[in-house]
Amino acid sequence: MVGAEGKKVVVAEKDREILNEIASNLALKGYEVFTAQDGSKALEISLLKLPDLIVTDMNLPILPTQKLVQILRSNPRTRDIPIIYLSEEERSIPTFQPGKDDFVRKPFNMSEFLLRVAKILDYRGMSTTFVSGDTEVSGKLSHVSLPDILQMFSLNRRTGILHVESPGVTGSIYIKDGEVVSAIAGQAVGEKAFYRLLSAMEGEFQFVPGDFETRRTIKQTTSNLVLEGVRRIDELRKLRETFSHTEDSVELLRDPSEVPMTSNPVVREVLMLLEFYHRIDEILDA
């Protein structure tokens, strides 16, 4: 991920407590932060500092937020600055630019908010040749992670198939206009396959741009998928030491007919799979 050093963020928020919380967390990440509690001050700072990102409440006093954005978007020096809008309720934003701006509903989780900032800021700093045009892209996962790649493709609304080959898993992620629509990894399809591929830390990737035909098996947005995937990876990392090795075998010590019936569908499925598979990785894949 591109570092935050040197990236400037203007935070415009009328609530002093929220303003300070956002500003301090951004500063801890290395961003240079400028604050304002009204639209007039936010406009002055934005024109003077030319920030990389503006975070603004939807109801700024003195100069309304919509007017603030209209002025910035009409100025050639500030029209391309992405904006994260903050509001207590879902609402229509006439000045919202899909693929560039973002919306965060209050109250929000700070970790998720910082990831959204990274999605917009850090990935804009990547080489444009990596995410633009119709060229095939390949590389090593040790150099750039799958969450980073997917966020960049989402931001740039790419369409194509992302192939992943890792020592632990191999598969493909199907992307249309920046949104993940399907994934395949072994026998797994959909979200299960996506999360399995997202955990790959080593190996190689190859993105082949262009339209494709496949059944949509994933309904979540790419942003939500990546956030959930990162959460699962962190949780798995904490629990990994308590797990058996995936190459270990499982043996049912009682006849299946003697096992009490259970309402847990996972247990029932594992019992059924034990008739055909014995290694943990085979059971997981099935």
Secondary structure, 3 states (H helix, E strand, C coil): CCCCCCCEEEEECCCHHHHHHHHHHHHHCCCEEEEECCHHHHHHHHHHHCCCEEEEECCCCCCCHHHHHHHHHHCCCCCCCCEEEEECCCCCCCCCCCCCCEEEECCCCHHHHHHHHHHHHHHHCCCHHHHCCCCCEEEECCCCCHHHHHHHHHHCCCCEEEEEECCCCEEEEEEECCEEEEEEECCEECHHHHHHHHCCCCCEEEEEECCCCCCCCCCCCHHHHHHHHHHHHHHHHHHHHHCCCCCCECCCCCCHHHCCCCCCHHHHHHHHHCCCCCEHHHHHHC
